[in-house]
Amino acid sequence: MAWRIHDSVIRGEIDNRERGIVRGKIWLHGLAEPVALELQGNACSDLAGCLLTFENTAKTIPMRKDASLHPLQQGSIGDLTASRKVRVFDIPFDEAYQRLKEKLPVPEHIANCLYLEWFSTFNGRVVVESTDYKLTISPPAWKLTAEENEERAREAADGFTGFLQKVSEAIIAQKHEPPEDKEWDEFDYEKFMRECDARTDKYAELFDKYREHPDRERIIAKEMGWTWLEEALEAQKEDSGEAKAPAPAEDLGEQDKQNEDDDDDNPFDHPDDAPPLEPDPTTEGVDWVSGKDDFLSHPLALRALEGSMAFWDKCEELGLGETEDDDLATLLSEYQTTSAKLAGALDGLAYGRDLSDGAFIVAYLKRALNHLHAAQAALEKVASKNLLPADTIGSVRSELFAIREEILRLMREFRGEP
């Protein structure tokens, strides 16, 4: 995955006054010395030949102490511009997110964005992207010719292609192809989930790179190998927008499989025509409970979510909500991730156990357990620093242990063990 460091940037300078070379320094919150840049290539036409200095006017987030960002960034430039057009919300993100959930319009405007991208020998793709920086740009010492600008674009595209190739190699390395007649067990599902993770990483990189591109869907479909979506988009174009292309499915591990199921007997011409799933009333309180906004959750997933949020609130109360302590940040993150993985594994049980494969649930629970173990390890490191009151440490320790025991019990249950 790319390094996205914009939230940690304090200030920086980028110098492309020498043709074919980009030098610079970036000061990051949490690092004693600035990161130096010595990169081949040229900036986009708005910054080519210029010295750019920038300062982050927003609150910064410290880099993790274990971050392995090399102090000397050598490699090649990708796209480097101060004129990238992006949509910016006119209201706070939390409020905008809530309006989006409620399918309400969100006030926004188009703004210029500083976008610095390079491909590092040590760290791969690194991106700095923000509309919050104060910029100062010198007059250009020289300007790109039309030929140089075309060459710059080719080199930037080649850099991203090379980076994407490494991501694709990770997918191939995780490819899981058991015999077609084999009934999948939990280990098959674990391998399949790792392949899905690799595909998700690739999709995320493509979406990050092309999210403002007018032909985003087609580019992503081609790079992901989704021929069915490419064909649908082409049909949409030929029909002048009359046919609506299907949106990519949520399971990125299945995106490269073309849907050829044209069943004329299907009573539902569109997914929205299908009746909504109803929870099994006989398993209420065991496989599901109704939480906030009548959202159905598995009791253990809801317990972990409420526990993680209560712990977050406690940290906020103690003035540690935006902590610079890596171990406490890890504890908060892993606790919340545990709840999300439990929801993914268990929330579907509300609609009937016959809809879920026990081996799949066990494999998913293993993922939750890994994150819970990481939270427990971080908790013990936090405890040794006396950052939190002893009673808070004790209650969180007990709660994490109780969640662990319930995960193990469910794993035994879905394995069919006594």
C-alpha positions, 0 to 999 in steps of 0.5 A: 500500500502507498504511504499517505503522509499528508496528515503528518506534514508540518511544512516542506519545500520542493525544488524543480528549478533544475531540469530533470531533478526534483529535490526537497525536504519535508518536515513530519510530526514525530520525526526529528529530522526532515525527509530529504527528496532526490528524485528523477523527473519533472513536476507538472507544468504548473510547478515545473521550473519552480521552488514550492514551499508549503505549510500545513495549516491544519492540526498534524498527526504524529508519524508512528515511531515504528514507521520505516519511512526512509530519511532519503527518498530516492526514485522517480517523480509521479504527478506533482502539481498544485492544481489538482481539482478535488471536491471539498465538503463545506461542512465538517466531515462527521456531518457530511458523512451522516448526510451521505448515510441519509442520502441527503445532499452535501454542500461542497465545492471544487478546490485546488489540491496540492498533490505530490507523488513519487515512487521511492526505491525504499518505500514504493509509492508515497503521496502527499495530498491536501487542500489545507496547505499554504503554498508559495510558488516562485516564478519558473526558472524554465518551462516544459516544452510540449514534448517534455510534458508528454515525456513527463506524463509517460514517466509518471504513468510508467512509475505507477504501472511499475508500482501497480505491478508489485501489487498485482504480484501480491495477488498472484502470490495469494491466489487460492485455487483448490480443486473444484470438487473440494468442500472448502474448510476454514483454511481454504477460506483463510487463503481466499480472504488473503487473496481478497485483501490483496485485491482490495489493496489494488482497488484502493490504490487505483481508486486513490489515483483515479478517483477524480478522473472522468473515466475512472470506472473504465480505467479501474475495471481494465486494471482489475481485469473486470471484463464484464464491467468494461463491457457494461460500461461500453454498452452504456456509452453506446446507448447514450446513458440509457443502460446503467452499468452495474456497480462493482460488487463489494467482495473484491475477491470475486470481481474478476468473475464474469456474471453469466447467470441470465435466468429468465425465470428469476422473479426479481428483475432488479435486486431492489425488487427482492423482498428485504431479508427478515431476521429469524425471530427464534434466534433473537438474543442469541444470534442477533439483537437490535442496536442503535437505529434498529441496526441488527448486530450479533451480541458479541460484535455489539459488545466489542463495538460498545466496549471500544467506543466506551474506551475511546470516550474514556481516553477523550475524558482523560485528554488522550483522544489524540494521543501521540503514544503509539501503543495506546493508538494501537490499542484503540485501533485494534480494539475497534478493528476487532469489533468490525471483524466480529460484525463481518463474521457474525452479523449475517447470522441474524437471517438464518444459520443456513445462509452461512458456512461454518468454515467461513465463520471460523476463518473470519473469527480467526481474523477478529482473534488476531486483532484482539490479540494485538489489542491485548499486547498493546494494552500490556505495553500501555499498562507499563507506562501508567498512562491510564488509571489502574481500574481502567486498565483492569476493566479493559483487560477483563473485557478483552479476555471475555471477548476472546473466550467467547470468540473461542467458544463460537469457533468451537461451535461452528467447527462442530466441536463439543 
